[in-house]
Amino acid sequence: MLNGQEGMVTFQMIFEKPFFAVSMVWNVIRRYVPEDVSGSIKVMRSFKDMSGACFDVPDTYAERFGDIFEYEQKERRTDF
């Protein structure tokens, strides 16, 4: 767990190319995830090499969050 809080699930998002600011990851999340889910993410840390980030999602949204990005990756051929 990223922040050690009970009831949270840590996800990581990895990109094919490095990014310059963690705001890019936030923008991707806000683009694909409903506001109630994206608004529940409070902590995010980028990897040292800026190839991805990890963040905690409340466990009540974890399955939904995972399903959204699994669909995007498989069906739409996204690069994360």
mmCIF file of the N, C-alpha and C atoms, coordinates in Angstrom:
data_MODEL
# 
_entry.id   MODEL 
# 
loop_
_atom_site.group_PDB 
_atom_site.id 
_atom_site.type_symbol 
_atom_site.label_atom_id 
_atom_site.label_alt_id 
_atom_site.label_comp_id 
_atom_site.label_asym_id 
_atom_site.label_entity_id 
_atom_site.label_seq_id 
_atom_site.pdbx_PDB_ins_code 
_atom_site.Cartn_x 
_atom_site.Cartn_y 
_atom_site.Cartn_z 
_atom_site.occupancy 
_atom_site.B_iso_or_equiv 
_atom_site.pdbx_formal_charge 
_atom_site.auth_seq_id 
_atom_site.auth_comp_id 
_atom_site.auth_asym_id 
_atom_site.auth_atom_id 
_atom_site.pdbx_PDB_model_num 
ATOM 1   N N  . MET A 1 1  ? 0.829   -1.185 0.000   1.00 0.00 ? 1  MET A N  1 
ATOM 2   C CA . MET A 1 1  ? 0.000   0.000  0.000   1.00 0.00 ? 1  MET A CA 1 
ATOM 3   C C  . MET A 1 1  ? 0.873   1.249  0.000   1.00 0.00 ? 1  MET A C  1 
ATOM 4   N N  . LEU A 1 2  ? 0.440   2.196  -0.755  1.00 0.00 ? 2  LEU A N  1 
ATOM 5   C CA . LEU A 1 2  ? 1.207   3.424  -0.873  1.00 0.00 ? 2  LEU A CA 1 
ATOM 6   C C  . LEU A 1 2  ? 1.148   4.263  0.398   1.00 0.00 ? 2  LEU A C  1 
ATOM 7   N N  . ASN A 1 3  ? -0.054  4.481  0.915   1.00 0.00 ? 3  ASN A N  1 
ATOM 8   C CA . ASN A 1 3  ? -0.158  5.334  2.089   1.00 0.00 ? 3  ASN A CA 1 
ATOM 9   C C  . ASN A 1 3  ? -0.458  4.568  3.369   1.00 0.00 ? 3  ASN A C  1 
ATOM 10  N N  . GLY A 1 4  ? -0.619  3.262  3.285   1.00 0.00 ? 4  GLY A N  1 
ATOM 11  C CA . GLY A 1 4  ? -0.804  2.441  4.471   1.00 0.00 ? 4  GLY A CA 1 
ATOM 12  C C  . GLY A 1 4  ? -2.187  2.499  5.084   1.00 0.00 ? 4  GLY A C  1 
ATOM 13  N N  . GLN A 1 5  ? -3.138  3.133  4.402   1.00 0.00 ? 5  GLN A N  1 
ATOM 14  C CA . GLN A 1 5  ? -4.476  3.216  4.953   1.00 0.00 ? 5  GLN A CA 1 
ATOM 15  C C  . GLN A 1 5  ? -5.257  1.940  4.669   1.00 0.00 ? 5  GLN A C  1 
ATOM 16  N N  . GLU A 1 6  ? -6.008  1.526  5.646   1.00 0.00 ? 6  GLU A N  1 
ATOM 17  C CA . GLU A 1 6  ? -6.869  0.369  5.478   1.00 0.00 ? 6  GLU A CA 1 
ATOM 18  C C  . GLU A 1 6  ? -7.980  0.715  4.490   1.00 0.00 ? 6  GLU A C  1 
ATOM 19  N N  . GLY A 1 7  ? -8.365  -0.253 3.677   1.00 0.00 ? 7  GLY A N  1 
ATOM 20  C CA . GLY A 1 7  ? -9.443  -0.045 2.728   1.00 0.00 ? 7  GLY A CA 1 
ATOM 21  C C  . GLY A 1 7  ? -9.000  0.576  1.412   1.00 0.00 ? 7  GLY A C  1 
ATOM 22  N N  . MET A 1 8  ? -7.697  0.610  1.167   1.00 0.00 ? 8  MET A N  1 
ATOM 23  C CA . MET A 1 8  ? -7.170  1.167  -0.075  1.00 0.00 ? 8  MET A CA 1 
ATOM 24  C C  . MET A 1 8  ? -6.444  0.073  -0.855  1.00 0.00 ? 8  MET A C  1 
ATOM 25  N N  . VAL A 1 9  ? -6.473  0.185  -2.190  1.00 0.00 ? 9  VAL A N  1 
ATOM 26  C CA . VAL A 1 9  ? -5.782  -0.747 -3.073  1.00 0.00 ? 9  VAL A CA 1 
ATOM 27  C C  . VAL A 1 9  ? -4.812  0.069  -3.917  1.00 0.00 ? 9  VAL A C  1 
ATOM 28  N N  . THR A 1 10 ? -3.560  -0.348 -3.976  1.00 0.00 ? 10 THR A N  1 
ATOM 29  C CA . THR A 1 10 ? -2.553  0.375  -4.743  1.00 0.00 ? 10 THR A CA 1 
ATOM 30  C C  . THR A 1 10 ? -2.539  -0.114 -6.188  1.00 0.00 ? 10 THR A C  1 
ATOM 31  N N  . PHE A 1 11 ? -2.595  0.837  -7.109  1.00 0.00 ? 11 PHE A N  1 
ATOM 32  C CA . PHE A 1 11 ? -2.496  0.563  -8.540  1.00 0.00 ? 11 PHE A CA 1 
ATOM 33  C C  . PHE A 1 11 ? -1.234  1.219  -9.062  1.00 0.00 ? 11 PHE A C  1 
ATOM 34  N N  . GLN A 1 12 ? -0.734  0.707  -10.158 1.00 0.00 ? 12 GLN A N  1 
ATOM 35  C CA . GLN A 1 12 ? 0.354   1.379  -10.852 1.00 0.00 ? 12 GLN A CA 1 
ATOM 36  C C  . GLN A 1 12 ? -0.027  1.496  -12.316 1.00 0.00 ? 12 GLN A C  1 
ATOM 37  N N  . MET A 1 13 ? 0.331   2.607  -12.899 1.00 0.00 ? 13 MET A N  1 
ATOM 38  C CA . MET A 1 13 ? 0.085   2.856  -14.307 1.00 0.00 ? 13 MET A CA 1 
ATOM 39  C C  . MET A 1 13 ? 1.440   3.082  -14.945 1.00 0.00 ? 13 MET A C  1 
ATOM 40  N N  . ILE A 1 14 ? 1.746   2.283  -15.960 1.00 0.00 ? 14 ILE A N  1 
ATOM 41  C CA . ILE A 1 14 ? 3.046   2.355  -16.620 1.00 0.00 ? 14 ILE A CA 1 
ATOM 42  C C  . ILE A 1 14 ? 2.820   2.768  -18.073 1.00 0.00 ? 14 ILE A C  1 
ATOM 43  N N  . PHE A 1 15 ? 3.621   3.699  -18.546 1.00 0.00 ? 15 PHE A N  1 
ATOM 44  C CA . PHE A 1 15 ? 3.509   4.228  -19.896 1.00 0.00 ? 15 PHE A CA 1 
ATOM 45  C C  . PHE A 1 15 ? 4.676   3.738  -20.746 1.00 0.00 ? 15 PHE A C  1 
ATOM 46  N N  . GLU A 1 16 ? 4.479   3.706  -22.055 1.00 0.00 ? 16 GLU A N  1 
ATOM 47  C CA . GLU A 1 16 ? 5.549   3.296  -22.967 1.00 0.00 ? 16 GLU A CA 1 
ATOM 48  C C  . GLU A 1 16 ? 6.655   4.342  -23.033 1.00 0.00 ? 16 GLU A C  1 
ATOM 49  N N  . LYS A 1 17 ? 6.290   5.619  -22.875 1.00 0.00 ? 17 LYS A N  1 
ATOM 50  C CA . LYS A 1 17 ? 7.265   6.704  -22.918 1.00 0.00 ? 17 LYS A CA 1 
ATOM 51  C C  . LYS A 1 17 ? 7.205   7.479  -21.607 1.00 0.00 ? 17 LYS A C  1 
ATOM 52  N N  . PRO A 1 18 ? 8.339   7.967  -21.129 1.00 0.00 ? 18 PRO A N  1 
ATOM 53  C CA . PRO A 1 18 ? 8.353   8.763  -19.893 1.00 0.00 ? 18 PRO A CA 1 
ATOM 54  C C  . PRO A 1 18 ? 7.545   10.054 -20.061 1.00 0.00 ? 18 PRO A C  1 
ATOM 55  N N  . PHE A 1 19 ? 7.048   10.546 -18.950 1.00 0.00 ? 19 PHE A N  1 
ATOM 56  C CA . PHE A 1 19 ? 6.323   11.809 -18.941 1.00 0.00 ? 19 PHE A CA 1 
ATOM 57  C C  . PHE A 1 19 ? 7.082   12.812 -18.090 1.00 0.00 ? 19 PHE A C  1 
ATOM 58  N N  . PHE A 1 20 ? 6.690   14.057 -18.155 1.00 0.00 ? 20 PHE A N  1 
ATOM 59  C CA . PHE A 1 20 ? 7.436   15.112 -17.477 1.00 0.00 ? 20 PHE A CA 1 
ATOM 60  C C  . PHE A 1 20 ? 6.820   15.576 -16.165 1.00 0.00 ? 20 PHE A C  1 
ATOM 61  N N  . ALA A 1 21 ? 5.541   15.293 -15.963 1.00 0.00 ? 21 ALA A N  1 
ATOM 62  C CA . ALA A 1 21 ? 4.882   15.715 -14.727 1.00 0.00 ? 21 ALA A CA 1 
ATOM 63  C C  . ALA A 1 21 ? 3.780   14.722 -14.379 1.00 0.00 ? 21 ALA A C  1 
ATOM 64  N N  . VAL A 1 22 ? 3.576   14.514 -13.102 1.00 0.00 ? 22 VAL A N  1 
ATOM 65  C CA . VAL A 1 22 ? 2.557   13.584 -12.639 1.00 0.00 ? 22 VAL A CA 1 
ATOM 66  C C  . VAL A 1 22 ? 1.158   14.058 -13.047 1.00 0.00 ? 22 VAL A C  1 
ATOM 67  N N  . SER A 1 23 ? 1.022   15.314 -13.413 1.00 0.00 ? 23 SER A N  1 
ATOM 68  C CA . SER A 1 23 ? -0.276  15.809 -13.861 1.00 0.00 ? 23 SER A CA 1 
ATOM 69  C C  . SER A 1 23 ? -0.752  15.073 -15.114 1.00 0.00 ? 23 SER A C  1 
ATOM 70  N N  . MET A 1 24 ? 0.155   14.538 -15.904 1.00 0.00 ? 24 MET A N  1 
ATOM 71  C CA . MET A 1 24 ? -0.246  13.761 -17.076 1.00 0.00 ? 24 MET A CA 1 
ATOM 72  C C  . MET A 1 24 ? -1.009  12.509 -16.655 1.00 0.00 ? 24 MET A C  1 
ATOM 73  N N  . VAL A 1 25 ? -0.550  11.865 -15.610 1.00 0.00 ? 25 VAL A N  1 
ATOM 74  C CA . VAL A 1 25 ? -1.229  10.666 -15.116 1.00 0.00 ? 25 VAL A CA 1 
ATOM 75  C C  . VAL A 1 25 ? -2.616  11.039 -14.596 1.00 0.00 ? 25 VAL A C  1 
ATOM 76  N N  . TRP A 1 26 ? -2.686  12.150 -13.864 1.00 0.00 ? 26 TRP A N  1 
ATOM 77  C CA . TRP A 1 26 ? -3.989  12.627 -13.385 1.00 0.00 ? 26 TRP A CA 1 
ATOM 78  C C  . TRP A 1 26 ? -4.930  12.893 -14.560 1.00 0.00 ? 26 TRP A C  1 
ATOM 79  N N  . ASN A 1 27 ? -4.419  13.491 -15.608 1.00 0.00 ? 27 ASN A N  1 
ATOM 80  C CA . ASN A 1 27 ? -5.250  13.783 -16.782 1.00 0.00 ? 27 ASN A CA 1 
ATOM 81  C C  . ASN A 1 27 ? -5.779  12.509 -17.436 1.00 0.00 ? 27 ASN A C  1 
ATOM 82  N N  . VAL A 1 28 ? -4.949  11.487 -17.527 1.00 0.00 ? 28 VAL A N  1 
ATOM 83  C CA . VAL A 1 28 ? -5.385  10.208 -18.093 1.00 0.00 ? 28 VAL A CA 1 
ATOM 84  C C  . VAL A 1 28 ? -6.491  9.613  -17.226 1.00 0.00 ? 28 VAL A C  1 
ATOM 85  N N  . ILE A 1 29 ? -6.293  9.619  -15.932 1.00 0.00 ? 29 ILE A N  1 
ATOM 86  C CA . ILE A 1 29 ? -7.307  9.063  -15.023 1.00 0.00 ? 29 ILE A CA 1 
ATOM 87  C C  . ILE A 1 29 ? -8.612  9.834  -15.159 1.00 0.00 ? 29 ILE A C  1 
ATOM 88  N N  . ARG A 1 30 ? -8.537  11.145 -15.145 1.00 0.00 ? 30 ARG A N  1 
ATOM 89  C CA . ARG A 1 30 ? -9.757  11.954 -15.251 1.00 0.00 ? 30 ARG A CA 1 
ATOM 90  C C  . ARG A 1 30 ? -10.452 11.778 -16.596 1.00 0.00 ? 30 ARG A C  1 
ATOM 91  N N  . ARG A 1 31 ? -9.689  11.457 -17.621 1.00 0.00 ? 31 ARG A N  1 
ATOM 92  C CA . ARG A 1 31 ? -10.273 11.259 -18.954 1.00 0.00 ? 31 ARG A CA 1 
ATOM 93  C C  . ARG A 1 31 ? -11.100 9.977  -19.031 1.00 0.00 ? 31 ARG A C  1 
ATOM 94  N N  . TYR A 1 32 ? -10.649 8.917  -18.379 1.00 0.00 ? 32 TYR A N  1 
ATOM 95  C CA . TYR A 1 32 ? -11.273 7.613  -18.519 1.00 0.00 ? 32 TYR A CA 1 
ATOM 96  C C  . TYR A 1 32 ? -12.151 7.181  -17.350 1.00 0.00 ? 32 TYR A C  1 
ATOM 97  N N  . VAL A 1 33 ? -11.991 7.794  -16.208 1.00 0.00 ? 33 VAL A N  1 
ATOM 98  C CA . VAL A 1 33 ? -12.663 7.327  -14.996 1.00 0.00 ? 33 VAL A CA 1 
ATOM 99  C C  . VAL A 1 33 ? -13.719 8.344  -14.556 1.00 0.00 ? 33 VAL A C  1 
ATOM 100 N N  . PRO A 1 34 ? -14.887 7.871  -14.125 1.00 0.00 ? 34 PRO A N  1 
ATOM 101 C CA . PRO A 1 34 ? -15.904 8.803  -13.628 1.00 0.00 ? 34 PRO A CA 1 
ATOM 102 C C  . PRO A 1 34 ? -15.381 9.654  -12.473 1.00 0.00 ? 34 PRO A C  1 
ATOM 103 N N  . GLU A 1 35 ? -15.946 10.825 -12.330 1.00 0.00 ? 35 GLU A N  1 
ATOM 104 C CA . GLU A 1 35 ? -15.472 11.800 -11.337 1.00 0.00 ? 35 GLU A CA 1 
ATOM 105 C C  . GLU A 1 35 ? -15.530 11.269 -9.908  1.00 0.00 ? 35 GLU A C  1 
ATOM 106 N N  . ASP A 1 36 ? -16.551 10.485 -9.573  1.00 0.00 ? 36 ASP A N  1 
ATOM 107 C CA . ASP A 1 36 ? -16.638 9.962  -8.207  1.00 0.00 ? 36 ASP A CA 1 
ATOM 108 C C  . ASP A 1 36 ? -15.459 9.050  -7.882  1.00 0.00 ? 36 ASP A C  1 
ATOM 109 N N  . VAL A 1 37 ? -14.974 8.325  -8.862  1.00 0.00 ? 37 VAL A N  1 
ATOM 110 C CA . VAL A 1 37 ? -13.833 7.432  -8.659  1.00 0.00 ? 37 VAL A CA 1 
ATOM 111 C C  . VAL A 1 37 ? -12.527 8.232  -8.676  1.00 0.00 ? 37 VAL A C  1 
ATOM 112 N N  . SER A 1 38 ? -12.328 9.062  -9.694  1.00 0.00 ? 38 SER A N  1 
ATOM 113 C CA . SER A 1 38 ? -11.075 9.832  -9.779  1.00 0.00 ? 38 SER A CA 1 
ATOM 114 C C  . SER A 1 38 ? -10.920 10.789 -8.600  1.00 0.00 ? 38 SER A C  1 
ATOM 115 N N  . GLY A 1 39 ? -12.011 11.308 -8.108  1.00 0.00 ? 39 GLY A N  1 
ATOM 116 C CA . GLY A 1 39 ? -11.950 12.212 -6.957  1.00 0.00 ? 39 GLY A CA 1 
ATOM 117 C C  . GLY A 1 39 ? -11.601 11.529 -5.659  1.00 0.00 ? 39 GLY A C  1 
ATOM 118 N N  . SER A 1 40 ? -11.715 10.207 -5.635  1.00 0.00 ? 40 SER A N  1 
ATOM 119 C CA . SER A 1 40 ? -11.396 9.466  -4.413  1.00 0.00 ? 40 SER A CA 1 
ATOM 120 C C  . SER A 1 40 ? -9.911  9.133  -4.300  1.00 0.00 ? 40 SER A C  1 
ATOM 121 N N  . ILE A 1 41 ? -9.140  9.360  -5.368  1.00 0.00 ? 41 ILE A N  1 
ATOM 122 C CA . ILE A 1 41 ? -7.695  9.108  -5.350  1.00 0.00 ? 41 ILE A CA 1 
ATOM 123 C C  . ILE A 1 41 ? -7.022  10.309 -4.712  1.00 0.00 ? 41 ILE A C  1 
ATOM 124 N N  . LYS A 1 42 ? -6.328  10.084 -3.616  1.00 0.00 ? 42 LYS A N  1 
ATOM 125 C CA . LYS A 1 42 ? -5.739  11.203 -2.866  1.00 0.00 ? 42 LYS A CA 1 
ATOM 126 C C  . LYS A 1 42 ? -4.219  11.254 -2.936  1.00 0.00 ? 42 LYS A C  1 
ATOM 127 N N  . VAL A 1 43 ? -3.568  10.131 -3.122  1.00 0.00 ? 43 VAL A N  1 
ATOM 128 C CA . VAL A 1 43 ? -2.112  10.077 -3.086  1.00 0.00 ? 43 VAL A CA 1 
ATOM 129 C C  . VAL A 1 43 ? -1.600  9.471  -4.394  1.00 0.00 ? 43 VAL A C  1 
ATOM 130 N N  . MET A 1 44 ? -0.619  10.151 -5.014  1.00 0.00 ? 44 MET A N  1 
ATOM 131 C CA . MET A 1 44 ? -0.003  9.616  -6.224  1.00 0.00 ? 44 MET A CA 1 
ATOM 132 C C  . MET A 1 44 ? 1.473   9.961  -6.194  1.00 0.00 ? 44 MET A C  1 
ATOM 133 N N  . ARG A 1 45 ? 2.290   8.986  -6.576  1.00 0.00 ? 45 ARG A N  1 
ATOM 134 C CA . ARG A 1 45 ? 3.736   9.184  -6.654  1.00 0.00 ? 45 ARG A CA 1 
ATOM 135 C C  . ARG A 1 45 ? 4.231   8.655  -7.991  1.00 0.00 ? 45 ARG A C  1 
ATOM 136 N N  . SER A 1 46 ? 5.043   9.453  -8.662  1.00 0.00 ? 46 SER A N  1 
ATOM 137 C CA . SER A 1 46 ? 5.621   9.009  -9.928  1.00 0.00 ? 46 SER A CA 1 
ATOM 138 C C  . SER A 1 46 ? 6.852   8.157  -9.656  1.00 0.00 ? 46 SER A C  1 
ATOM 139 N N  . PHE A 1 47 ? 7.170   7.284  -10.607 1.00 0.00 ? 47 PHE A N  1 
ATOM 140 C CA . PHE A 1 47 ? 8.384   6.496  -10.516 1.00 0.00 ? 47 PHE A CA 1 
ATOM 141 C C  . PHE A 1 47 ? 9.571   7.417  -10.763 1.00 0.00 ? 47 PHE A C  1 
ATOM 142 N N  . LYS A 1 48 ? 10.706  7.044  -10.236 1.00 0.00 ? 48 LYS A N  1 
ATOM 143 C CA . LYS A 1 48 ? 11.904  7.865  -10.374 1.00 0.00 ? 48 LYS A CA 1 
ATOM 144 C C  . LYS A 1 48 ? 12.249  8.133  -11.834 1.00 0.00 ? 48 LYS A C  1 
ATOM 145 N N  . ASP A 1 49 ? 12.054  7.126  -12.702 1.00 0.00 ? 49 ASP A N  1 
ATOM 146 C CA . ASP A 1 49 ? 12.383  7.297  -14.123 1.00 0.00 ? 49 ASP A CA 1 
ATOM 147 C C  . ASP A 1 49 ? 11.234  7.926  -14.924 1.00 0.00 ? 49 ASP A C  1 
ATOM 148 N N  . MET A 1 50 ? 10.148  8.295  -14.258 1.00 0.00 ? 50 MET A N  1 
ATOM 149 C CA . MET A 1 50 ? 8.982   8.949  -14.857 1.00 0.00 ? 50 MET A CA 1 
ATOM 150 C C  . MET A 1 50 ? 8.316   8.081  -15.931 1.00 0.00 ? 50 MET A C  1 
ATOM 151 N N  . SER A 1 51 ? 8.399   6.788  -15.778 1.00 0.00 ? 51 SER A N  1 
ATOM 152 C CA . SER A 1 51 ? 7.747   5.875  -16.722 1.00 0.00 ? 51 SER A CA 1 
ATOM 153 C C  . SER A 1 51 ? 6.357   5.463  -16.247 1.00 0.00 ? 51 SER A C  1 
ATOM 154 N N  . GLY A 1 52 ? 5.995   5.877  -15.053 1.00 0.00 ? 52 GLY A N  1 
ATOM 155 C CA . GLY A 1 52 ? 4.695   5.513  -14.512 1.00 0.00 ? 52 GLY A CA 1 
ATOM 156 C C  . GLY A 1 52 ? 4.489   6.128  -13.153 1.00 0.00 ? 52 GLY A C  1 
ATOM 157 N N  . ALA A 1 53 ? 3.392   5.729  -12.525 1.00 0.00 ? 53 ALA A N  1 
ATOM 158 C CA . ALA A 1 53 ? 3.061   6.242  -11.201 1.00 0.00 ? 53 ALA A CA 1 
ATOM 159 C C  . ALA A 1 53 ? 2.269   5.189  -10.447 1.00 0.00 ? 53 ALA A C  1 
ATOM 160 N N  . CYS A 1 54 ? 2.267   5.297  -9.143  1.00 0.00 ? 54 CYS A N  1 
ATOM 161 C CA . CYS A 1 54 ? 1.427   4.439  -8.318  1.00 0.00 ? 54 CYS A CA 1 
ATOM 162 C C  . CYS A 1 54 ? 0.524   5.328  -7.471  1.00 0.00 ? 54 CYS A C  1 
ATOM 163 N N  . PHE A 1 55 ? -0.629  4.802  -7.131  1.00 0.00 ? 55 PHE A N  1 
ATOM 164 C CA . PHE A 1 55 ? -1.626  5.576  -6.392  1.00 0.00 ? 55 PHE A CA 1 
ATOM 165 C C  . PHE A 1 55 ? -2.590  4.620  -5.720  1.00 0.00 ? 55 PHE A C  1 
ATOM 166 N N  . ASP A 1 56 ? -3.265  5.104  -4.695  1.00 0.00 ? 56 ASP A N  1 
ATOM 167 C CA . ASP A 1 56 ? -4.212  4.288  -3.945  1.00 0.00 ? 56 ASP A CA 1 
ATOM 168 C C  . ASP A 1 56 ? -5.641  4.654  -4.326  1.00 0.00 ? 56 ASP A C  1 
ATOM 169 N N  . VAL A 1 57 ? -6.450  3.620  -4.506  1.00 0.00 ? 57 VAL A N  1 
ATOM 170 C CA . VAL A 1 57 ? -7.867  3.757  -4.823  1.00 0.00 ? 57 VAL A CA 1 
ATOM 171 C C  . VAL A 1 57 ? -8.643  3.055  -3.707  1.00 0.00 ? 57 VAL A C  1 
ATOM 172 N N  . PRO A 1 58 ? -9.731  3.668  -3.202  1.00 0.00 ? 58 PRO A N  1 
ATOM 173 C CA . PRO A 1 58 ? -10.530 2.974  -2.185  1.00 0.00 ? 58 PRO A CA 1 
ATOM 174 C C  . PRO A 1 58 ? -10.994 1.612  -2.699  1.00 0.00 ? 58 PRO A C  1 
ATOM 175 N N  . ASP A 1 59 ? -10.994 0.629  -1.813  1.00 0.00 ? 59 ASP A N  1 
ATOM 176 C CA . ASP A 1 59 ? -11.339 -0.725 -2.252  1.00 0.00 ? 59 ASP A CA 1 
ATOM 177 C C  . ASP A 1 59 ? -12.755 -0.830 -2.800  1.00 0.00 ? 59 ASP A C  1 
ATOM 178 N N  . THR A 1 60 ? -13.633 0.102  -2.450  1.00 0.00 ? 60 THR A N  1 
ATOM 179 C CA . THR A 1 60 ? -14.993 0.084  -2.990  1.00 0.00 ? 60 THR A CA 1 
ATOM 180 C C  . THR A 1 60 ? -15.015 0.398  -4.488  1.00 0.00 ? 60 THR A C  1 
ATOM 181 N N  . TYR A 1 61 ? -13.975 1.077  -4.984  1.00 0.00 ? 61 TYR A N  1 
ATOM 182 C CA . TYR A 1 61 ? -13.877 1.416  -6.403  1.00 0.00 ? 61 TYR A CA 1 
ATOM 183 C C  . TYR A 1 61 ? -12.817 0.600  -7.141  1.00 0.00 ? 61 TYR A C  1 
ATOM 184 N N  . ALA A 1 62 ? -12.068 -0.201 -6.462  1.00 0.00 ? 62 ALA A N  1 
ATOM 185 C CA . ALA A 1 62 ? -10.906 -0.874 -7.056  1.00 0.00 ? 62 ALA A CA 1 
ATOM 186 C C  . ALA A 1 62 ? -11.280 -1.769 -8.236  1.00 0.00 ? 62 ALA A C  1 
ATOM 187 N N  . GLU A 1 63 ? -12.299 -2.580 -8.095  1.00 0.00 ? 63 GLU A N  1 
ATOM 188 C CA . GLU A 1 63 ? -12.674 -3.480 -9.187  1.00 0.00 ? 63 GLU A CA 1 
ATOM 189 C C  . GLU A 1 63 ? -13.150 -2.674 -10.403 1.00 0.00 ? 63 GLU A C  1 
ATOM 190 N N  . ARG A 1 64 ? -13.951 -1.665 -10.153 1.00 0.00 ? 64 ARG A N  1 
ATOM 191 C CA . ARG A 1 64 ? -14.443 -0.803 -11.233 1.00 0.00 ? 64 ARG A CA 1 
ATOM 192 C C  . ARG A 1 64 ? -13.283 -0.106 -11.941 1.00 0.00 ? 64 ARG A C  1 
ATOM 193 N N  . PHE A 1 65 ? -12.358 0.425  -11.167 1.00 0.00 ? 65 PHE A N  1 
ATOM 194 C CA . PHE A 1 65 ? -11.192 1.114  -11.717 1.00 0.00 ? 65 PHE A CA 1 
ATOM 195 C C  . PHE A 1 65 ? -10.376 0.163  -12.594 1.00 0.00 ? 65 PHE A C  1 
ATOM 196 N N  . GLY A 1 66 ? -10.101 -1.016 -12.084 1.00 0.00 ? 66 GLY A N  1 
ATOM 197 C CA . GLY A 1 66 ? -9.335  -2.006 -12.834 1.00 0.00 ? 66 GLY A CA 1 
ATOM 198 C C  . GLY A 1 66 ? -10.034 -2.421 -14.116 1.00 0.00 ? 66 GLY A C  1 
ATOM 199 N N  . ASP A 1 67 ? -11.346 -2.603 -14.047 1.00 0.00 ? 67 ASP A N  1 
ATOM 200 C CA . ASP A 1 67 ? -12.111 -2.994 -15.237 1.00 0.00 ? 67 ASP A CA 1 
ATOM 201 C C  . ASP A 1 67 ? -12.049 -1.933 -16.330 1.00 0.00 ? 67 ASP A C  1 
ATOM 202 N N  . ILE A 1 68 ? -12.135 -0.672 -15.945 1.00 0.00 ? 68 ILE A N  1 
ATOM 203 C CA . ILE A 1 68 ? -12.094 0.427  -16.925 1.00 0.00 ? 68 ILE A CA 1 
ATOM 204 C C  . ILE A 1 68 ? -10.781 0.391  -17.700 1.00 0.00 ? 68 ILE A C  1 
ATOM 205 N N  . PHE A 1 69 ? -9.672  0.312  -16.992 1.00 0.00 ? 69 PHE A N  1 
ATOM 206 C CA . PHE A 1 69 ? -8.380  0.363  -17.667 1.00 0.00 ? 69 PHE A CA 1 
ATOM 207 C C  . PHE A 1 69 ? -8.037  -0.939 -18.372 1.00 0.00 ? 69 PHE A C  1 
ATOM 208 N N  . GLU A 1 70 ? -8.542  -2.052 -17.892 1.00 0.00 ? 70 GLU A N  1 
ATOM 209 C CA . GLU A 1 70 ? -8.336  -3.307 -18.605 1.00 0.00 ? 70 GLU A CA 1 
ATOM 210 C C  . GLU A 1 70 ? -9.053  -3.245 -19.957 1.00 0.00 ? 70 GLU A C  1 
ATOM 211 N N  . TYR A 1 71 ? -10.273 -2.725 -19.956 1.00 0.00 ? 71 TYR A N  1 
ATOM 212 C CA . TYR A 1 71 ? -11.012 -2.572 -21.214 1.00 0.00 ? 71 TYR A CA 1 
ATOM 213 C C  . TYR A 1 71 ? -10.270 -1.632 -22.163 1.00 0.00 ? 71 TYR A C  1 
ATOM 214 N N  . GLU A 1 72 ? -9.837  -0.490 -21.659 1.00 0.00 ? 72 GLU A N  1 
ATOM 215 C CA . GLU A 1 72 ? -9.144  0.490  -22.492 1.00 0.00 ? 72 GLU A CA 1 
ATOM 216 C C  . GLU A 1 72 ? -7.877  -0.107 -23.101 1.00 0.00 ? 72 GLU A C  1 
ATOM 217 N N  . GLN A 1 73 ? -7.158  -0.870 -22.327 1.00 0.00 ? 73 GLN A N  1 
ATOM 218 C CA . GLN A 1 73 ? -5.907  -1.454 -22.811 1.00 0.00 ? 73 GLN A CA 1 
ATOM 219 C C  . GLN A 1 73 ? -6.166  -2.513 -23.880 1.00 0.00 ? 73 GLN A C  1 
ATOM 220 N N  . LYS A 1 74 ? -7.158  -3.346 -23.675 1.00 0.00 ? 74 LYS A N  1 
ATOM 221 C CA . LYS A 1 74 ? -7.417  -4.446 -24.609 1.00 0.00 ? 74 LYS A CA 1 
ATOM 222 C C  . LYS A 1 74 ? -8.184  -4.005 -25.847 1.00 0.00 ? 74 LYS A C  1 
ATOM 223 N N  . GLU A 1 75 ? -9.231  -3.227 -25.654 1.00 0.00 ? 75 GLU A N  1 
ATOM 224 C CA . GLU A 1 75 ? -10.130 -2.895 -26.748 1.00 0.00 ? 75 GLU A CA 1 
ATOM 225 C C  . GLU A 1 75 ? -9.730  -1.659 -27.538 1.00 0.00 ? 75 GLU A C  1 
ATOM 226 N N  . ARG A 1 76 ? -9.120  -0.724 -26.873 1.00 0.00 ? 76 ARG A N  1 
ATOM 227 C CA . ARG A 1 76 ? -8.795  0.532  -27.557 1.00 0.00 ? 76 ARG A CA 1 
ATOM 228 C C  . ARG A 1 76 ? -7.322  0.694  -27.842 1.00 0.00 ? 76 ARG A C  1 
ATOM 229 N N  . ARG A 1 77 ? -6.534  -0.260 -27.410 1.00 0.00 ? 77 ARG A N  1 
ATOM 230 C CA . ARG A 1 77 ? -5.098  -0.253 -27.702 1.00 0.00 ? 77 ARG A CA 1 
ATOM 231 C C  . ARG A 1 77 ? -4.376  0.995  -27.155 1.00 0.00 ? 77 ARG A C  1 
ATOM 232 N N  . THR A 1 78 ? -4.696  1.362  -25.937 1.00 0.00 ? 78 THR A N  1 
ATOM 233 C CA . THR A 1 78 ? -4.011  2.479  -25.297 1.00 0.00 ? 78 THR A CA 1 
ATOM 234 C C  . THR A 1 78 ? -2.615  2.068  -24.884 1.00 0.00 ? 78 THR A C  1 
ATOM 235 N N  . ASP A 1 79 ? -1.763  3.035  -24.555 1.00 0.00 ? 79 ASP A N  1 
ATOM 236 C CA . ASP A 1 79 ? -0.367  2.738  -24.242 1.00 0.00 ? 79 ASP A CA 1 
ATOM 237 C C  . ASP A 1 79 ? -0.068  2.779  -22.738 1.00 0.00 ? 79 ASP A C  1 
ATOM 238 N N  . PHE A 1 80 ? -1.039  2.449  -21.924 1.00 0.00 ? 80 PHE A N  1 
ATOM 239 C CA . PHE A 1 80 ? -0.791  2.369  -20.487 1.00 0.00 ? 80 PHE A CA 1 
ATOM 240 C C  . PHE A 1 80 ? -1.399  1.108  -19.947 1.00 0.00 ? 80 PHE A C  1 
# 
